[in-house]
Amino acid sequence: MKTVLAAAVLALSLPIAASAAEPAAAQPAAIGIALENYAYPHPVAFLPLEHGGHAVRMAYMDVAPTGPANGRTVLLLHGRNFPAGYWAPTIEALTAAGYRVVAPDQIQFGKSSKLDDVPVRFERMVEDTAALLDHLKIDKVEVVAHSMGNHVGVRWALAHPDRTGRLVMYGPVGLEDYRLYTPAVPLEKLVADDEAKGPRAYLNELMTSYGLTLPPEAMAPFVDLREGLKRSGEWPRYARSFAASAVAIRDQPYLQDLPRVSVPVLILAGDRDGTAPGKGYAKPEDKPKFGHVLARAQALAPTMKNARVDAFDAGHLLHLERTERFNAAVLAFLGEGR
């Protein structure tokens, strides 16, 4: 557990609040919308791109192997609530095993540019990812996608099967069509509801909806990050761009495309993971119907061409909750592709 907590703190580089009950008591300093002066575990570079007529920059870490190089590259795709820095313990394990690791922040997230007037499109994230790999002269990648990142990972594997070795779908969001259970919510209401959510409510949301087995203080850095953003004058723009990604998750499902994924797939899911985007807006009678991530994974894997499930006694953040077992599962699966 000490190793996990240390990795989480290293990844976020923010002080843990003194009390889990009062996660924002330390009054985190304001953090700019591009997470300026906010350390990642490895150097960050930027790729210039264009979105909707706006000049933007895509942040990414490109980390060389620390062990004997095996000539392969792993692409890490982050979730919605987390910057790419949270991959620190995964990067350490992969590079030690000889992999080069590329961990981008998609546009609208982390240190990348934020746009509050351009809709979030996962197909565009795939295009941006291709541009990044072309820029780095990387022809083929192994993909490890977490949570919302699976909306990109699945689409990447479908659009570029020749550039994809294997796909790890970890804690996947999108194994069900959320439109069946949740209403379309106006962007402004999503923004207002997020604004009204204080640090204690946000911490509780992370702990309960994700079914986490970590102690609450391990999540305090994530809470502090959000509070720092809220203290920034750029928070309104950040809030709108963040809400736009919630709209995208609901309105751009990939469930129907899973049977077409041709590359080998490993789905890693925790038996306590109840992640269900938009659940707060669902009818009371519909709330119990979705958010059963492991059960959905086990039901869907047989419908795919080459997929299997590895179940964990944990929640939504397996790489921090069960770091050693998570790393071992990913390395073993990738090793099958040698």
C-alpha positions, -999 to +999 in steps of 0.1 A: +000+000+000+029+024+008+042+019-028+008+026-043+003+058-023+038+070-031+033+064-068+000+083-067+016+113-050+046+112-074+022+111-104+003+142-092+029+162-074+004+179-052+002+179-014-022+155+003-047+174+024-043+169+062-077+153+066-097+130+043-129+146+057-116+181+047-097+174+015-094+211+005-085+224+040-050+233+027-065+257+002-045+246-029-029+273-049-046+283-082-036+261-111-038+274-147-059+257-173-028+241-189-015+229-155+014+253-156+040+247-129+023+213-123+049+185-124+046+153-144+068+124-137+087+128-170+094+157-193+065+170-213+066+181-250+040+197-272+027+190-307+010+219-325-024+210-340-055+228-352-090+223-339-120+241-353-099+269-366-080+273-333-043+267-329-038+241-301-010+221-285-011+184-275+010+176-245+027+143-242+054+123-224+078+102-246+097+080-222+126+058-233+132+023-220+152+020-188+157-018-193+170-035-224+150-020-253+127-045-270+118-022-300+081-019-290+061+012-279+031+014-256+005+041-260-012+051-227-047+067-230-059+085-199-094+087-184-116+117-181-109+127-145-071+123-146-041+139-163-015+117-180+008+121-150-012+095-131+004+068-153+037+071-133+038+036-119+027+021-152+054+040-171+080+028-146+070-009-151+068-007-189+101+012-194+119-012-170+106-041-192+121-024-223+092-006-238+092+029-250+061+047-236+041+075-251+015+091-228-004+120-243-030+144-228-058+146-253-069+180-264-092+194-236-073+175-209-042+178-187-015+201-201-031+202-235-051+231-249-087+236-237-115+248-260-149+257-247-165+263-281-155+231-300-174+198-294-154+169-281-152+142-308-134+109-301-127+104-338-107+136-337-088+123-307-078+093-329-067+117-356-046+137-331-031+105-318-021+094-353-006+128-359+014+125-327+027+090-335+036+102-371+055+131-356+074+107-334+079+083-363+063+054-345+046+029-369+030+005-344+019+006-308+005-015-280-024+003-265-034+005-228-066+026-224-082+036-191-118+046-185-128+072-211-096+065-229-113+033-243-135+056-265-102+064-282-085+031-279-113+011-295-117+036-323-079+036-328-078-002-331-107-001-356-092+027-377-056+015-375-055-023-370-022-024-389-007+000-364-020-018-333-004-048-317-026-055-287-053-035-268-057-034-231-092-021-221-088-012-185-118-001-164-136+007-197-162+034-198-185+026-228-194-010-224-230+001-225-251+026-243-257+053-217-284+069-239-307+041-228-305+052-192-296+089-190-313+119-205-295+145-227-284+172-202-277+207-215-240+217-213-248+247-190-265+225-165-235+201-165-213+231-158-235+245-131-237+211-113-200+206-114-194+242-101-217+234-071-198+203-062-174+210-034-142+191-025-159+168+000-187+159-025-161+153-053-140+130-030-171+110-021-180+107-058-145+093-066-146+069-037-181+056-042-188+056-079-154+042-086-157+016-058-121+024-047-102+002-023-076+030-017-079+051+015-096+085+009-063+104+015-049+087-016-075+106-037-067+140-020-042+149-047-069+146-074-093+167-053-066+193-047-060+195-084-096+202-091-098+228-063-067+245-077-083+247-111-115+261-095-094+289-079-080+299-113-096+327-133-097+302-162-120+277-144-151+287-165-134+278-197-120+246-182-155+236-168-171+240-202-145+219-220-147+193-193-185+192-195-183+187-232-164+154-227-194+142-206-217+149-235-194+130-258-193+099-236-231+097-237-236+106-273-207+088-290-210+051-280-186+025-294-205-006-280-219-016-314-184-017-329-167-040-304-173-072-325-153-056-353-121-052-332-097-076-348-066-072-325-061-093-293-079-076-264-075-079-226-102-063-205-091-055-170-120-048-147-126-045-109-155-063-093-162-031-073-161-007-102-195+009-106-185+037-130-217+049-148-214+083-165-245+103-161-260+081-134-269+111-113-294+122-140-310+088-145-344+079-133-343+061-099-356+029-114-329+029-141-299+036-118-294-001-108-294-012-145-260+002-154-225+007-141-217-030-136-183-028-154-170-063-147-203-080-156-206-061-188-170-070-197-177-107-191-208-106-212-192-088-241-159-105-244-174-136-260-189-115-287-155-101-297-131-119-320-102-123-296-109-109-262-107-121-226-113-107-192-091-105-161-111-097-129-096-078-100-108-074-064-107-036-067-124-006-082-118+018-111-081+027-106-065-007-108-030+006-117-030+025-083-051+001-063-034-032-074-002-018-089+019-050-090-008-073-102-020-047-128+016-043-141+021-081-142-012-086-162-003-060-187+033-071-192+022-108-196-004-099-222+019-077-242+046-104-239+023-128-258+027-106-288+065-109-292 
